[in-house]
C-alpha cells in the first residue's frame, strides 16, 4: 500500500469517527436515554424472572405440604390451579383437585376439570389426552344432557396424537351402550385392522365383537 493510500484510508477512518462523535454530541441526551431504557429493561426482565422463580418455589412448597399431610384443601388447590407461573404445578394441582371431586362423588365437576386440562394447549399433549381419556371414561357412565358426548369425543379424537386408539375404543363402547350397534361394531373392526392399535386394544375389540355382536 502506497503512502497516499495509507493517508486516504486514515482520513476516511477519521471522517467516520468524527461523524459518530458528532452524532453522539448532537443526540447525546437521546443516546443516554436509550442506554438507560435498555438498562431498565434488562433489570426488569431479571427481576421478573427472580419473582417468578420465588413464586414457583413457594407454590411447590405448598403443594409438597398438601401431599405430605395428605389433606388436600380444596381452596389451596384452587389457588395453585389459578396461578399462571408454572403449568407443571397447575397440571398436578388440577389432577389432585379432580381426584378429590371424584372421591366426593362430584363426577360432573371432575369431568369439567379434566376437559379444561385437555382444552388448554399449554399443557403437555400426552397429559392433555390422558385427562381427556379419564373424562370420557366417566362420561360413559353418567347420563347428563349437559354434555354432548359425541361432539366432545370427536373433538378429542381429532386432536389426539398418542391415545387415539384408546379414545376410539371408549367411543365404540359408548355407541354400543346407547344401541348404535352398527357404528360401534365398525369402530371395533377398524381397531383390530389398525396397525397402530396396541395388542391390548385389539384383543379387547375382538372380545367385544364376540360377546356383544356374537361374531
C-alpha positions as CSV (number, residue, x, y, z in Angstrom):
1,X,0.0,0.0,0.0
2,X,1.4,3.4,-1.0
3,X,1.8,6.3,1.4
4,X,-1.0,8.1,-0.4
5,X,-3.4,5.2,0.0
6,X,-2.5,4.9,3.7
7,X,-3.2,8.6,4.2
8,X,-6.6,8.3,2.4
9,X,-7.5,5.3,4.5
10,X,-6.7,7.1,7.7
11,X,-8.6,10.1,6.5
12,X,-11.7,8.0,5.9
13,X,-11.4,6.4,9.3
14,X,-11.1,9.8,10.9
15,X,-14.1,11.1,9.0
16,X,-16.2,8.1,10.1
17,X,-15.1,8.6,13.7
18,X,-15.9,12.4,13.6
19,X,-19.3,11.6,12.2
20,X,-20.0,9.2,15.0
21,X,-18.7,11.7,17.6
22,X,-20.8,14.5,16.0
23,X,-23.9,12.2,16.1
24,X,-23.3,11.4,19.8
25,X,-22.8,15.0,20.7
26,X,-25.9,16.0,18.7
27,X,-28.1,13.3,20.1
28,X,-26.3,13.0,23.5
29,X,-29.5,13.1,25.5
30,X,-31.2,10.5,23.2
31,X,-28.2,8.1,23.4
32,X,-28.1,8.4,27.2
33,X,-31.9,7.9,27.5
34,X,-31.8,4.9,25.2
35,X,-29.0,3.4,27.3
36,X,-31.0,4.0,30.5
37,X,-34.1,2.4,29.0
38,X,-32.2,-0.7,27.9
39,X,-30.7,-1.0,31.3
40,X,-34.1,-0.7,32.9
41,X,-35.5,-3.3,30.6
42,X,-32.7,-5.7,31.4
43,X,-33.2,-5.2,35.2
44,X,-37.0,-5.7,34.8
45,X,-36.5,-8.9,32.9
46,X,-34.2,-10.3,35.5
47,X,-36.4,-9.0,38.4
48,X,-39.4,-10.7,36.8
49,X,-37.5,-14.0,36.4
50,X,-36.4,-13.9,40.1
51,X,-40.0,-13.0,41.1
52,X,-41.5,-16.0,39.1
53,X,-38.8,-18.3,40.5
54,X,-39.7,-17.2,44.0
55,X,-43.4,-17.6,43.5
56,X,-42.9,-21.1,42.0
57,X,-40.7,-22.2,44.9
58,X,-43.4,-21.1,47.3
59,X,-46.1,-22.9,45.3
60,X,-44.1,-26.1,45.2
61,X,-43.7,-25.9,49.0
62,X,-47.4,-25.5,49.4
63,X,-48.1,-28.5,47.1
64,X,-45.4,-30.6,48.9
65,X,-47.1,-29.8,52.2
66,X,-50.5,-30.9,50.8
67,X,-49.1,-34.2,49.7
68,X,-47.1,-34.8,52.9
69,X,-50.1,-34.0,55.1
70,X,-52.5,-35.9,52.8
71,X,-55.0,-33.2,53.4
72,X,-55.9,-31.7,50.1
73,X,-57.5,-28.4,51.0
74,X,-59.7,-27.6,48.0
75,X,-59.3,-23.8,48.3
76,X,-55.5,-24.2,48.4
77,X,-55.5,-26.5,45.3
78,X,-57.7,-24.0,43.5
79,X,-55.2,-21.2,44.2
80,X,-52.5,-23.3,42.7
81,X,-54.7,-24.1,39.7
82,X,-55.3,-20.4,39.1
83,X,-51.7,-19.4,39.2
84,X,-50.1,-18.8,35.8
85,X,-46.4,-19.1,36.6
86,X,-45.9,-22.9,36.3
87,X,-48.0,-25.2,34.1
88,X,-46.4,-28.2,35.8
89,X,-47.9,-27.1,39.2
90,X,-51.2,-26.2,37.5
91,X,-51.4,-29.7,36.0
92,X,-50.6,-31.6,39.2
93,X,-52.9,-29.4,41.3
94,X,-55.7,-29.8,38.7
95,X,-55.3,-33.6,38.7
96,X,-55.4,-33.8,42.5
97,X,-58.4,-31.4,42.6
98,X,-60.3,-33.6,40.1
99,X,-59.4,-36.8,42.1
100,X,-60.8,-35.1,45.3
101,X,-64.0,-34.2,43.4
102,X,-64.4,-37.9,42.3
103,X,-63.9,-39.1,45.8
104,X,-66.7,-36.7,46.9
105,X,-68.9,-38.1,44.1
106,X,-68.8,-34.8,42.2
107,X,-68.2,-36.5,38.9
108,X,-69.5,-33.7,36.7
109,X,-67.2,-31.2,38.3
110,X,-64.3,-33.5,38.0
111,X,-65.1,-34.1,34.3
112,X,-65.1,-30.4,33.7
113,X,-61.6,-30.1,35.3
114,X,-60.2,-32.9,33.1
115,X,-61.7,-31.3,30.0
116,X,-60.3,-27.9,31.0
117,X,-56.8,-29.5,31.1
118,X,-57.4,-31.1,27.7
119,X,-58.6,-27.8,26.1
120,X,-55.6,-25.9,27.5
121,X,-52.9,-26.3,24.8
122,X,-50.2,-25.0,27.1
123,X,-50.2,-28.4,28.9
124,X,-48.2,-31.3,27.6
125,X,-50.0,-33.1,24.7
126,X,-49.8,-36.6,26.2
127,X,-51.2,-35.4,29.6
128,X,-53.9,-33.5,27.8
129,X,-55.0,-36.7,26.1
130,X,-54.7,-38.7,29.3
131,X,-57.0,-36.3,31.1
132,X,-59.5,-36.4,28.2
133,X,-59.5,-40.2,28.4
134,X,-60.3,-40.1,32.1
135,X,-63.1,-37.6,31.4
136,X,-64.5,-39.9,28.7
137,X,-64.4,-42.9,31.0
138,X,-66.7,-41.1,33.4
139,X,-68.9,-39.6,30.8
140,X,-69.8,-43.1,29.5
141,X,-71.2,-43.9,32.9
142,X,-73.2,-40.7,33.5
143,X,-76.4,-39.6,31.8
144,X,-76.2,-35.8,31.8
145,X,-77.7,-33.8,28.9
146,X,-75.2,-31.1,29.8
147,X,-72.6,-33.0,27.8
148,X,-72.8,-33.7,24.1
149,X,-70.7,-36.9,24.3
150,X,-70.3,-37.4,20.6
151,X,-69.2,-33.8,20.0
152,X,-66.8,-34.0,22.9
153,X,-65.2,-37.3,21.9
154,X,-65.0,-36.4,18.2
155,X,-63.1,-33.2,19.2
156,X,-60.7,-35.3,21.5
157,X,-60.2,-37.9,18.7
158,X,-59.5,-35.3,16.1
159,X,-56.9,-33.6,18.3
160,X,-55.2,-36.7,19.7
161,X,-51.7,-38.0,18.8
162,X,-50.9,-40.6,21.4
163,X,-54.1,-42.2,22.8
164,X,-56.2,-42.2,19.7
165,X,-57.0,-46.0,19.8
166,X,-58.0,-45.7,23.5
167,X,-60.3,-42.8,22.7
168,X,-61.9,-44.7,19.8
169,X,-62.4,-47.7,22.0
170,X,-64.3,-45.6,24.5
171,X,-66.4,-44.1,21.7
172,X,-67.3,-47.6,20.4
173,X,-68.3,-48.7,24.0
174,X,-70.5,-45.6,24.3
175,X,-72.2,-46.2,21.0
176,X,-72.8,-49.8,21.9
177,X,-74.3,-48.9,25.3
178,X,-76.6,-46.5,23.5
179,X,-77.8,-49.0,20.9
180,X,-75.8,-47.6,18.0
181,X,-74.6,-51.1,17.2
182,X,-73.6,-50.7,13.5
183,X,-71.3,-47.7,14.3
184,X,-69.9,-49.4,17.4
185,X,-69.2,-52.6,15.5
186,X,-67.4,-50.7,12.7
187,X,-65.1,-49.0,15.1
188,X,-64.2,-52.2,16.9
189,X,-63.5,-53.9,13.5
190,X,-61.3,-50.9,12.4
191,X,-59.4,-51.1,15.7
192,X,-58.5,-54.7,15.0
193,X,-57.3,-53.8,11.5
194,X,-55.4,-50.7,12.5
195,X,-51.7,-51.5,12.6
196,X,-51.2,-48.6,15.1
197,X,-53.6,-50.0,17.7
198,X,-52.0,-51.8,20.6
199,X,-52.4,-55.5,21.0
200,X,-54.4,-55.0,24.2
201,X,-56.9,-52.8,22.4
202,X,-57.2,-55.3,19.5
203,X,-57.8,-58.1,22.0
204,X,-60.5,-56.2,23.8
205,X,-62.1,-55.3,20.5
206,X,-62.2,-59.0,19.5
207,X,-63.8,-59.9,22.8
208,X,-66.4,-57.1,22.3
209,X,-67.2,-58.4,18.8
210,X,-67.6,-61.9,20.1
211,X,-69.7,-61.0,23.2
212,X,-71.7,-58.0,22.1
213,X,-72.2,-58.9,18.4
214,X,-72.0,-62.7,18.5
215,X,-69.1,-62.9,16.0
